């Protein structure tokens, strides 16, 4: 036990013994393996903005930060109505009307989708975690784009899922190097993660290139994890 001197409020000091905890709490393997490469870099940066130029932030992937993408009035009103009548627990995989609406939106004559095939998540990052939990394993690798969103590596790493990186070609508007991608696929490949539109490169794949990606995945029977969170934010 260590002692420390503190004032008791009446001008005199008294000694109070403070317990010292000597127990070492061991982190889990998951915690030890959790690393965000971007945070490792950005947290060490000390940059003074130019006094005569506005600072253009390219490190935040939230399109609402600068007030350019406020939610539509209809969305805000719908959320407000819902909160007034229901704020308890809902099914973990989402409400049936919500899942049905999404199924109707994405269904196509050649690829019909029912609400039973829709699983709601708490944002894209949560959806990525669910996908990697379902498909990845310590002896099953996932193919990631390079350059790509750093969270992919973080999510895979803390689950012990090995990753391989396929290249994007800057000279072809950041299309996937399909030959190199195909060379990475083996009998332990669990999934190919495809980001379209690209983060961080900002490009959007043509329909032709998307069909070429699908052909490679179909050839080897490898599922695709499609991160398309920016699909409705493409500008000409």
C-alpha positions in Angstrom: 0.0 0.0 0.0 1.3 3.5 -0.8 0.4 6.6 1.2 -0.5 10.0 -0.2 -0.8 13.4 1.6 -4.1 15.3 1.1 -5.7 18.3 2.7 -8.8 17.5 4.8 -10.3 21.0 4.2 -9.6 22.5 7.6 -5.9 23.5 7.0 -4.3 20.3 8.2 -3.1 17.4 6.3 -3.9 13.8 6.7 -2.5 10.7 5.3 -4.8 8.4 3.3 -3.5 5.1 2.0 -4.4 4.5 -1.6 -4.6 0.9 -2.8 -2.4 0.0 -5.7 -3.7 -2.6 -8.2 -0.9 -4.9 -9.4 -3.1 -7.0 -11.5 -2.2 -7.0 -15.2 -5.2 -7.2 -17.4 -4.4 -9.1 -20.6 -5.8 -7.9 -23.9 -7.5 -10.4 -26.1 -5.9 -11.5 -29.3 -8.7 -9.6 -31.2 -7.7 -6.4 -29.4 -4.0 -6.9 -30.0 -4.7 -7.4 -33.7 -6.8 -4.3 -34.1 -4.9 -1.6 -36.0 -6.1 1.2 -38.2 -3.3 2.2 -40.5 -4.7 5.6 -41.2 -4.9 6.5 -37.5 -1.3 5.3 -37.1 -0.3 7.8 -39.7 -2.7 10.7 -39.1 -2.3 10.8 -35.3 1.4 11.6 -35.7 0.9 14.4 -38.2 1.4 18.0 -37.0 0.5 20.4 -39.8 0.0 24.1 -39.5 -2.6 25.4 -42.0 -1.5 28.0 -44.5 -2.7 31.4 -43.1 -3.8 32.6 -46.5 -5.5 29.4 -47.8 -8.5 27.5 -46.6 -7.9 24.0 -45.4 -9.3 21.3 -47.7 -9.8 18.2 -45.6 -9.6 14.9 -47.6 -9.3 12.6 -44.6 -13.0 12.5 -43.6 -15.3 10.1 -45.4 -18.5 11.7 -44.0 -20.2 13.6 -46.7 -22.4 15.5 -44.3 -19.5 17.2 -42.4 -19.5 20.3 -44.6 -23.3 20.6 -45.0 -23.4 19.5 -48.6 -25.5 16.4 -48.0 -28.3 17.2 -45.5 -30.9 14.5 -45.2 -34.0 15.0 -47.4 -36.9 16.6 -45.5 -39.0 13.4 -46.1 -36.4 11.3 -44.3 -36.2 13.5 -41.3 -40.0 13.6 -41.0 -40.2 9.8 -41.3 -37.6 9.3 -38.6 -39.4 11.8 -36.3 -42.8 10.0 -36.8 -41.2 6.7 -36.1 -39.6 7.9 -32.8 -42.9 9.1 -31.5 -44.6 5.8 -31.8 -41.8 3.2 -31.5 -38.5 3.4 -29.7 -38.0 -0.1 -28.3 -36.3 -3.2 -29.6 -36.8 -4.4 -33.2 -35.6 -7.7 -34.8 -31.8 -7.8 -35.0 -32.0 -8.3 -38.8 -34.4 -5.4 -39.4 -38.1 -4.7 -39.8 -39.9 -6.6 -42.5 -41.3 -3.4 -44.2 -37.8 -1.9 -44.4 -36.3 -5.1 -45.7 -39.1 -5.4 -48.2 -38.6 -1.9 -49.5 -34.9 -2.5 -50.0 -35.6 -5.8 -51.8 -38.1 -4.1 -54.1 -35.5 -1.4 -54.9 -32.7 -3.7 -55.8 -34.6 -6.6 -57.4 -34.2 -7.2 -61.1 -36.0 -9.6 -63.4 -32.8 -11.7 -63.7 -31.9 -11.3 -60.0 -35.1 -11.3 -57.9 -34.6 -10.5 -54.2 -37.1 -11.1 -51.4 -37.1 -9.5 -47.9 -35.8 -12.8 -46.4 -32.5 -12.2 -48.2 -32.1 -8.7 -46.8 -30.2 -8.1 -43.5 -30.1 -4.7 -42.0 -26.9 -3.4 -40.4 -25.8 -0.3 -38.4 -24.1 1.4 -41.3 -21.7 0.1 -43.9 -18.9 -0.6 -41.4 -21.1 -2.9 -39.4 -22.2 -4.6 -42.7 -18.6 -5.2 -43.5 -17.9 -6.8 -40.1 -20.9 -9.1 -40.5 -19.7 -10.2 -44.0 -16.2 -10.9 -42.8 -17.5 -12.8 -39.8 -19.7 -14.9 -42.1 -17.1 -15.6 -44.8 -13.6 -15.1 -43.4 -11.6 -17.4 -41.1 -8.1 -17.8 -39.9 -7.3 -20.1 -42.8 -9.5 -18.4 -45.4 -8.2 -15.2 -47.1 -10.1 -12.2 -48.4 -8.9 -10.1 -51.3 -8.8 -6.4 -50.7 -8.2 -3.5 -53.1 -4.9 -1.5 -53.1 -5.3 1.4 -52.5 -8.4 0.9 -50.5 -10.4 1.9 -47.4 -8.2 1.2 -44.3 -11.0 -0.2 -42.3 -11.0 -3.4 -44.4 -7.6 -4.3 -43.0 -8.7 -3.4 -39.5 -11.8 -5.5 -39.5 -10.0 -8.5 -41.1 -7.0 -8.2 -38.9 -8.8 -8.2 -35.5 -10.6 -11.3 -36.6 -7.4 -13.1 -37.7 -8.5 -13.2 -41.3 -5.6 -13.2 -43.7 -5.8 -10.7 -46.6 -4.2 -10.3 -50.0 -4.1 -7.1 -52.0 -5.1 -6.8 -55.6 -3.9 -3.7 -57.5 -6.0 -0.8 -59.0 -4.6 0.7 -62.2 -4.3 4.5 -62.0 -3.7 4.7 -65.8 -7.1 3.1 -66.4 -9.1 5.2 -64.0 -8.3 2.9 -61.1 -9.9 -0.2 -62.6 -8.9 -3.6 -61.1 -5.9 -5.3 -62.5 -7.9 -8.5 -63.3 -4.9 -10.6 -64.3 -3.2 -9.9 -61.0 -6.5 -10.3 -59.1 -6.9 -13.8 -60.6 -3.4 -14.8 -59.7 -4.2 -14.2 -56.0 -7.2 -16.6 -55.9 -6.6 -20.0 -54.4 -8.7 -22.7 -52.8 -8.5 -20.7 -49.5 -10.0 -17.5 -50.9 -13.2 -16.7 -49.1 -14.3 -13.5 -50.8 -13.3 -10.6 -53.1 -14.1 -7.2 -51.6 -14.9 -4.7 -54.4 -15.3 -0.9 -53.7 -17.4 0.9 -56.3 -17.3 3.9 -56.4 -13.8 3.7 -55.2 -12.6 4.9 -51.8 -10.2 6.7 -51.7 -9.7 7.1 -55.5 -13.2 8.4 -56.3 -13.6 6.5 -59.6 -16.7 4.5 -60.7 -16.4 1.3 -62.7 -18.0 1.0 -66.1 -20.7 -1.7 -66.6 -18.2 -3.5 -68.8 -15.6 -3.6 -66.1 -18.1 -4.8 -63.5 -19.1 -7.7 -65.7 -15.4 -8.6 -66.1 -15.0 -8.7 -62.3 -18.1 -10.9 -62.0 -16.7 -13.2 -64.6 -13.5 -13.8 -62.6 -15.5 -14.4 -59.4 -17.9 -16.8 -61.1 -15.0 -18.7 -62.7 -13.6 -19.6 -59.3 -16.9 -19.6 -57.3 -15.8 -16.8 -55.0 -18.4 -14.5 -53.5 -18.1 -10.7 -53.8 -18.4 -8.3 -50.9 -19.6 -5.2 -52.6 -19.0 -1.9 -50.8 -21.2 0.5 -52.8 -21.9 3.0 -50.0 -21.1 6.0 -52.4 -23.2 4.7 -55.2 -25.6 7.7 -55.2 -22.9 10.3 -54.7 -21.3 10.2 -58.2 -20.8 13.6 -59.9 -20.0 14.3 -63.5 
